[in-house]
Structure formats: C-alpha cells, structure tokens
C-alpha cells in the first residue's frame, strides 16, 4: 500500500516509517501538516496515519478535511490522548481507528493490515494474475510449485503491475508509485529494479511477463494474453 504518515517527532517518525517500509509499503513520512495537506491534494493514498498533535494543523483537522473532500481511504490516528471523549472526537472526525502512544510496532502492523482491507483498492492478502500469485504478507511469489522471496521494493513494483495488468506504465508513473516523497531515483534505478524483478520472475518462468514498450514504459501480462490480442 501507499501510506501517508504524518508525525512531527522525527524520533517516532523514522522507526514507524522503517517498519512499514520493511513490511512492503511505500511510505511518505511527513512532519508538517501543511505539507501533508498538499500531498493529499496531489496523490492517492491507500491509508493515512496521522498524529493528533502537529505544530501547524492537527491530525484531526487533516482527517476532517480529507473526509470533506470526499476521499474514503482508511485513517489511523496516533496520539497520547487516551480518554473516551478523545477517541470519540477522533472517530467523529472521520478516523477509522485510533492507536495510543507509545506505539507497539507489532500492533501497528496488525492495525495497518486490518485497515488495508477496507481500502477501495484492497484485493486481498494475495494478488493473482493467471496462475501467478504475489503473497503480500510474506513478499513472495508463487507459480508452478516454485516460490521466490522478493525484496520490499521488488514486491512493491510487482504489486503495482498486478494492480494495473496489461496497462502501459510509464517510468514517471512507476517513480511516483514506488519512491517516497522527497526522494528521487538515480537515472538507472527503474531499469535496475525491472531487471532484478525479471530475475526473480525467471525462477517461476514468468520473466517475459514484463514487456518493455520502447519509448513508453512497461506492461505486465502473461504472454498468451499478448498473443490473443
């Protein structure tokens, strides 16, 4: 999933972002509410994780604005506030869940998995195309009784392909989907990532499912589908 994480304390932001990234998510980690407002207007997220208290605009107000804009991705509020009235205020603002600090990372990942199932883009813990399976919880692919472990970024790329099968995806689209806000890939990073994913897919005899469309980008589909079109 692509996650927006807004937490003004860098000492809390960094470990949460690291844990979520290692779990296979693309995480835009932001400390300022105003920056988060802009990102929300520019990008589509599968999940928002918002700290309640921020220096400029509160996480509750961000959540309320997000809901008023008509967007429906799940929202998880992080806060030290733990009274019933605080929880009610967060839920009334449109939050789906509420996690009290200090954060237990195992519980956070469980909450993220549960909320991910509510996302409009959620397709389950396993994504399928023909007989190829990507297991999102274990970052593994399976086909023809063979199983291969992927890196986090390889899994993110394959997930992006599987959510947009047979589409031509440009390098810019892949960059926007996989690289976190504020970071830019090196000039050959996407080419290298495509090559590594093809190597993993070769083990399950699916390397040729990634088609290079010269001058345009890449398309992902079983070769027999290409022959039938």
N, C-alpha and C positions, 0 to 999 in steps of 0.2 A: 504494500500500500504506500501511497504518498501521504506523508503526515506533516502537518504544520505543528511545531512545538514552540510555544511562547512561554519563556521563563526568564525573568530578569536577572536571576542569580546564576552567574556563569558556573559556579561550583556545583550547582544542581543541574544546569542545562547540559553540560558536557557529558556526564555519565549517563543521563537518560538518553541523550541522542546516540551515544555509542551503543548502548544496549539495544535500542530499537533498530539501529543500522545493522548490527550483527544478526538480528532476527530476520533480516531481509527486506527492511523497509527503507524507502528514500525519505529522509527527514530534513526539512528546512527548520533549523534551530534559530530562533529569533529572540532577542532580549527586549525589543521595544514594541509597544502596542501599535504605534503609528505605522511602523514597517509591516507589521502583521496585517493591518487594515489594507495596505496597498497590495500585499501578496494575495490576500483573499480575493481582491478585485481582479487580479491578473491570472490566477491559477485555479485549477480544480483540485481539491484535496479529497482523499478518502476518509480522513479523520483529522480532527483538530484537538490538540491537547493544550489547554490554556491555564496558566497560573492566574489565580484570582487577583492578586495584588501586583500591579505593574506601575512603573513610575509615571506613565502618561495617560493610558486608558486601561481600565480594569478588564480582566478576562471576562467578567460577567457582561460588561458592556459590549465587548467584542462578540461574545456569543449572541447577545440580543440583536446586534446589528446584522450578524451573519444570518440569523433566522428571519429577520425582517426583509432581507434581500431575497428570500425565497430558497436559499440553499439548505440542503437536507442532510449532508454528511454528519455522522455522529460527532458529538463534542464531549470531551472529558475534561472536567475542571480539577485542577490541582490546587490545594490550599491547606493552610494550617487551621482554618476555621472549621470547627467540628460540631457546632451546635445544630440542633434540628432546624432552627429558623434559618441558619446559614445554608444548610442543604436545600431547604425548600426554596430559598431565594435563587440558588443556582439552577435548580430544576425548572423553576418558573421562568427563568431567562431563556430556557431552551436547551439546557445541557441534558445529555443522556445519562451521564454517570459522574461520580464525584469521588475523588481519592484524596485522603487526608495525609499530609506530610507528617513525619518523614516517609518518603516513598520506599516501599518494598518492591524491588525490581521484578521479582517473580510474580507478585500480584499485579504489577503494572502490565506486564506482558499478557497475563491472563485477561485483564480488562480490555486490552487492545484487541486481542483475538476475538473476544465476545462482541465488542463494538464493531469490529470489522465485518461481522456477519450481518449487521444492519445497513451497511453501506449500499447504495444503489448499484455499485459496481462489483459487489461481492458475488463470487461464483463458487465459493466453497473452498475447503482446505486443499483440494486438488483441482488443478486445471487440466482439461483434456483437449486434445486435438487429434482426431482419428484415434490411433492406438498409443499415442504419446501422452504420458502423464507427468505433470510437474507437481510434486508434493511441497506445498508452501511452508509447512511447519518444519520440514527436515531439509529443505533446499536440495532435493534430489529429483532426478528424472528417471523414468522407468519406461522401458519398451522392450518387447521380445525377451522378457525374463532377465534383462540386464538393468542394473541400477547404477547411476553415476551421481556423485556428490558435486554440487556446484558451489562456487564462491557466492557471497552475498550479491555482488554486482552482476555476475552471470545469471543468477536466479532472477534478479530484477529485470534484466534485458529479456530473458525468455518469457517472464510473466507479461511484459509489455507486448511482446509479439503475440502471445496466446490470447491476450485481450483484444487484439486487433488483427486477427488472422486474415491473410490474403490482401491486407491493405499495404500500400506503398508508404513506408515510414521514412521520412527524411532524416538526415543527420541532425538537423536542428530539433526535430521532434524527439528524437532519442536523447539528445543532450538535455532538453527540458524535462524529460520524464525521469532520467536517471541521476543527473547531477544535482547536488543540493544548491540552494540559492546562495549566491556569493562565491561559488567555485566554478571554474571553467576547466574543461578537459584540455589536455595537451592536444596538439594538432592531429596526432595519430592515435589518440586514446580510443575513439569509437572503432576504428579499424582493428586495433589490437583486441578490443573486447569481443568484436564479432568473430575474430579468428579463434580466440580462446573458447567461445561458446560452440563454434563449429567443431573444435577438437573434442569437447565433451559430448556433443551430439553424435560424433563419429562412433563412439563406443556403443551407442544404441542404433547405429546405422541410420542416422537421420541428419547428417551434416548437410546434405543437399536440400534440406527443407528451408534453409536460409538462402534466398535468391538475391543476388546483387543486381539492382536495376541501375545501370550506369547513368550517371548524371542526375539521378533522382533519389535513390536511397536503397532500402531493403524491403523485401516481402517474405513472409513466413507462411509456408503451406506444404502439405505432403506433395511430392512430385506428381502423383497420379491426378491430383486436383488440377495441376497446371496443364496436364495433357488433355483433360476433359474440357477445358475452357476454350 
